[in-house]
Amino acid sequence: MSSNVRVTPHPSFDVLAATTAARLITRLLDVQGERGEATVVLTGGSVGIATLAAIAESPARLAVDWSKVNFWFGDDRFVEAGSPDRNFRQASEALLDHIPVDPARVHAMAPSDKVADLDEATAQYVAELAAAARTEWENDDESPAEPPAVPRFDVLLLGLGPDAHIASLFPEMAGIRTKGTPVVGVRNSPKPPPSRVSLTLEAINTAHEIWIVAAGADKAAAVGLGLAGASEVQVPASGALGVNKTLWLLDEAAAAKVPAALMRRDV
């Protein structure tokens, strides 16, 4: 296991969500202190949304300048704008509607009733990422010769499926194999709804920190495989590695198959 990977168990789902919320608030404050703004990539799923709700309930949220936080999404379901299945809608109800965000900094993936098809939704997000990356590049004296495909992601949150999928990158499917683009349109997802838009693994792995957040006994096998160095095609979670840090934030049930030597208890 890479030296920048850390596994932290938590005693329960509620503690996991609350602690991850506190950790994210602290990280956003640190990054804003360094650069003035911060960028986070959100995830759906039960723990991901519970974490956002815990942020909304935390008094410490008031310390963050939410008008200077950029929000992106790791994936979303390609359904109508009003569908409760959308990660964007769930994130809005849990957190975004309750903090003073700058709407221009909230980057939702296009719903099915606003674009012609899945390909257009994918292309739109590619273009939106590229535009943000170019703006950063133009304002950075130490930037590379060419603008990157994605902007700086300070923290990227990922949920984890029982099959070890992350975002909407499923085992053995085309999405997890896709290279050369930061976004992929996913068709025939084994988990409904069948059509989705997702960041690719290449885009995910540009994040400075990746936090994989998982709870429940049904995730234990996926966690174990993800930490065992299995092929990312068979076990997508194993391929998620942040540039500076990768955190596996788990409840006790999800951590059941993780060797004790890999775990760090800091809560």
C-alpha positions as CSV (number, residue, x, y, z in Angstrom):
1,M,0.0,0.0,0.0
2,S,1.3,3.5,-0.9
3,S,2.8,5.5,1.9
4,N,0.3,8.3,1.2
5,V,-2.7,6.0,1.9
6,R,-4.3,6.1,5.3
7,V,-7.2,4.0,6.7
8,T,-9.2,5.5,9.5
9,P,-12.1,3.5,11.2
10,H,-14.9,5.2,13.0
11,P,-17.3,3.6,15.5
12,S,-20.5,4.2,13.6
13,F,-22.1,5.7,10.5
14,D,-23.1,8.9,12.4
15,V,-19.6,9.4,13.8
16,L,-18.1,8.8,10.3
17,A,-20.4,11.4,8.7
18,A,-19.8,14.0,11.5
19,T,-16.1,13.5,11.6
20,T,-15.7,13.6,7.8
21,A,-17.7,16.9,7.9
22,A,-15.4,18.4,10.5
23,R,-12.4,17.2,8.6
24,L,-13.6,18.8,5.4
25,I,-14.4,22.1,7.1
26,T,-10.9,22.1,8.5
27,R,-9.3,21.3,5.1
28,L,-11.3,24.0,3.3
29,L,-10.2,26.5,5.9
30,D,-6.6,25.5,5.5
31,V,-6.7,25.8,1.7
32,Q,-8.5,29.1,1.8
33,G,-5.8,30.4,4.2
34,E,-3.2,29.4,1.7
35,R,-4.9,30.4,-1.6
36,G,-8.0,32.4,-0.8
37,E,-10.3,29.8,-2.4
38,A,-10.8,26.1,-2.3
39,T,-12.2,23.4,-4.5
40,V,-14.1,20.2,-3.5
41,V,-15.6,17.4,-5.6
42,L,-18.8,16.0,-4.1
43,T,-20.1,12.5,-4.1
44,G,-23.6,11.0,-3.7
45,G,-24.5,8.0,-1.7
46,S,-25.7,7.7,1.9
47,V,-22.5,8.7,3.7
48,G,-21.6,11.4,1.2
49,I,-25.0,13.1,1.6
50,A,-25.0,12.6,5.4
51,T,-21.6,14.2,5.5
52,L,-22.9,17.3,3.7
53,A,-25.9,17.4,6.0
54,A,-23.5,17.3,9.0
55,I,-21.6,20.3,7.6
56,A,-24.9,22.2,7.3
57,E,-25.6,21.5,11.0
58,S,-22.1,22.3,12.2
59,P,-21.5,25.7,13.8
60,A,-17.9,25.5,12.4
61,R,-19.3,25.9,8.9
62,L,-19.6,29.6,9.6
63,A,-15.8,29.9,9.6
64,V,-15.6,28.9,5.9
65,D,-16.0,31.6,3.2
66,W,-18.5,29.5,1.1
67,S,-18.5,32.2,-1.6
68,K,-14.9,31.2,-2.4
69,V,-15.5,27.4,-2.6
70,N,-15.8,25.8,-6.0
71,F,-18.0,22.7,-6.1
72,W,-17.8,20.0,-8.7
73,F,-19.3,16.5,-8.9
74,G,-17.6,13.2,-9.4
75,D,-20.6,11.8,-11.1
76,D,-24.3,12.2,-11.5
77,R,-27.3,10.2,-12.8
78,F,-28.5,11.4,-16.3
79,V,-32.1,12.0,-15.3
80,E,-34.4,14.9,-15.3
81,A,-33.5,18.0,-13.3
82,G,-36.2,17.4,-10.7
83,S,-35.4,13.8,-10.1
84,P,-34.6,12.8,-6.5
85,D,-32.0,10.5,-8.0
86,R,-29.7,13.4,-9.0
87,N,-26.6,13.8,-6.8
88,F,-26.8,17.5,-7.4
89,R,-30.4,17.7,-6.0
90,Q,-29.4,15.7,-3.0
91,A,-26.3,17.8,-2.3
92,S,-28.4,21.0,-2.7
93,E,-31.0,19.8,-0.2
94,A,-28.3,18.6,2.3
95,L,-25.9,21.5,2.1
96,L,-25.7,23.9,-0.9
97,D,-29.2,25.4,-0.3
98,H,-28.1,26.2,3.3
99,I,-24.8,28.1,2.8
100,P,-24.0,31.3,1.0
101,V,-22.5,29.7,-2.1
102,D,-21.7,31.6,-5.3
103,P,-23.9,29.9,-7.9
104,A,-21.2,30.4,-10.6
105,R,-18.9,28.2,-8.5
106,V,-21.3,25.3,-8.3
107,H,-20.8,23.0,-11.4
108,A,-23.6,20.6,-11.8
109,M,-23.7,17.9,-14.6
110,A,-26.4,18.5,-17.1
111,P,-29.8,16.7,-16.5
112,S,-31.5,14.8,-19.3
113,D,-34.2,17.4,-19.9
114,K,-31.7,20.2,-20.5
115,V,-29.5,18.7,-23.2
116,A,-30.1,16.5,-26.3
117,D,-28.4,13.4,-25.1
118,L,-25.7,11.8,-22.8
119,D,-23.0,12.8,-25.2
120,E,-23.9,16.5,-25.0
121,A,-24.0,16.3,-21.2
122,T,-20.5,14.7,-21.2
123,A,-19.1,17.3,-23.6
124,Q,-20.5,20.2,-21.6
125,Y,-18.8,19.0,-18.5
126,V,-15.5,18.5,-20.3
127,A,-15.8,22.1,-21.6
128,E,-16.7,23.5,-18.1
129,L,-13.8,21.8,-16.5
130,A,-11.4,23.0,-19.3
131,A,-12.7,26.6,-18.9
132,A,-12.0,26.6,-15.2
133,A,-8.6,25.0,-15.7
134,R,-7.7,27.6,-18.2
135,T,-8.7,30.5,-15.9
136,E,-6.5,29.0,-13.2
137,W,-3.7,28.5,-15.7
138,E,-3.9,32.1,-16.9
139,N,-3.7,33.4,-13.3
140,D,-0.8,31.2,-12.2
141,D,2.7,32.4,-12.8
142,E,4.1,28.9,-12.2
143,S,1.6,27.1,-14.4
144,P,2.7,24.4,-16.9
145,A,3.2,25.3,-20.6
146,E,-0.3,24.2,-21.5
147,P,-3.5,24.4,-19.4
148,P,-4.6,21.0,-17.9
149,A,-7.9,19.4,-18.6
150,V,-9.3,19.9,-15.1
151,P,-8.8,22.6,-12.5
152,R,-7.1,22.0,-9.1
153,F,-9.2,19.7,-7.0
154,D,-8.2,20.2,-3.3
155,V,-10.4,17.4,-1.9
156,L,-12.3,14.8,-4.0
157,L,-14.9,12.7,-2.1
158,L,-15.8,9.3,-3.3
159,G,-18.4,6.8,-2.2
160,L,-17.8,3.1,-2.6
161,G,-20.2,0.5,-4.0
162,P,-20.3,-3.2,-2.8
163,D,-18.8,-4.0,-6.1
164,A,-15.9,-1.5,-5.4
165,H,-17.1,1.0,-8.0
166,I,-16.3,4.7,-7.4
167,A,-18.1,7.6,-9.0
168,S,-19.9,5.8,-11.9
169,L,-16.9,3.7,-12.9
170,F,-17.9,0.1,-12.6
171,P,-15.8,-3.0,-12.7
172,E,-14.9,-4.3,-16.2
173,M,-17.0,-1.6,-18.0
174,A,-15.8,1.0,-20.5
175,G,-15.8,3.9,-18.0
176,I,-13.0,2.5,-15.9
177,R,-10.9,1.9,-19.0
178,T,-11.4,5.3,-20.5
179,K,-8.3,7.5,-20.9
180,G,-7.5,10.8,-22.6
181,T,-10.6,12.7,-21.4
182,P,-11.7,13.8,-18.0
183,V,-15.4,12.9,-18.3
184,V,-17.1,9.8,-19.6
185,G,-20.8,9.1,-20.4
186,V,-21.8,5.8,-18.8
187,R,-24.4,3.6,-20.5
188,N,-26.0,0.4,-19.2
189,S,-24.8,1.0,-15.6
190,P,-25.4,-2.2,-13.6
191,K,-26.9,0.0,-10.9
192,P,-29.9,2.0,-12.0
193,P,-30.5,4.5,-13.5
194,P,-28.6,3.2,-16.5
195,S,-27.2,6.4,-17.9
196,R,-24.7,8.6,-16.0
197,V,-21.9,11.1,-16.4
198,S,-18.7,10.5,-14.5
199,L,-15.2,11.8,-14.1
200,T,-12.7,9.3,-15.4
201,L,-10.0,7.8,-13.2
202,E,-7.4,10.1,-14.8
203,A,-9.4,13.1,-13.7
204,I,-10.1,11.7,-10.2
205,N,-6.4,11.1,-9.7
206,T,-5.4,14.7,-10.3
207,A,-7.0,15.6,-6.9
208,H,-4.5,16.6,-4.2
209,E,-6.5,14.6,-1.7
210,I,-8.9,11.8,-2.3
211,W,-11.2,10.7,0.5
212,I,-13.0,7.4,0.0
213,V,-15.9,7.3,2.5
214,A,-17.8,4.0,3.1
215,A,-20.1,2.5,5.7
216,G,-21.8,-0.8,6.2
217,A,-20.9,-4.5,6.2
218,D,-21.8,-4.8,2.6
219,K,-18.8,-2.6,1.7
220,A,-16.2,-4.6,3.7
221,A,-15.2,-6.9,0.9
222,A,-14.9,-4.0,-1.5
223,V,-12.7,-2.1,1.0
224,G,-10.5,-5.1,1.4
225,L,-10.0,-5.6,-2.3
226,G,-9.5,-1.9,-2.8
227,L,-6.6,-1.8,-0.3
228,A,-5.1,-5.1,-1.5
229,G,-3.8,-3.6,-4.8
230,A,-6.2,-5.4,-7.1
231,S,-6.4,-4.3,-10.8
232,E,-8.4,-1.1,-11.1
233,V,-10.4,-2.6,-14.0
234,Q,-11.7,-5.3,-11.7
235,V,-11.7,-3.2,-8.6
236,P,-12.0,0.5,-9.5
237,A,-11.5,1.7,-6.0
238,S,-7.9,0.4,-6.0
239,G,-7.0,2.9,-8.7
240,A,-8.0,6.0,-6.8
241,L,-4.9,7.7,-5.5
242,G,-4.6,11.3,-4.6
243,V,-1.5,13.3,-5.5
244,N,-0.7,14.1,-1.9
245,K,-3.0,11.9,0.2
246,T,-5.6,9.1,-0.1
247,L,-7.9,8.6,2.9
248,W,-10.1,5.7,3.5
249,L,-12.7,6.9,6.0
250,L,-14.8,3.9,7.2
251,D,-17.2,2.9,9.9
252,E,-16.3,-0.3,11.9
253,A,-18.5,-2.5,9.7
254,A,-16.9,-1.4,6.4
255,A,-13.4,-1.8,8.0
256,A,-14.1,-5.3,9.2
257,K,-11.7,-6.9,6.6
258,V,-8.9,-4.4,6.8
259,P,-5.8,-5.7,8.6
260,A,-5.2,-3.9,11.9
261,A,-1.7,-2.9,10.8
262,L,-3.2,-0.6,8.1
263,M,-5.6,1.3,10.4
264,R,-5.0,4.6,12.2
265,R,-7.4,5.6,14.8
266,D,-7.4,9.4,15.0
267,V,-11.0,10.1,16.1
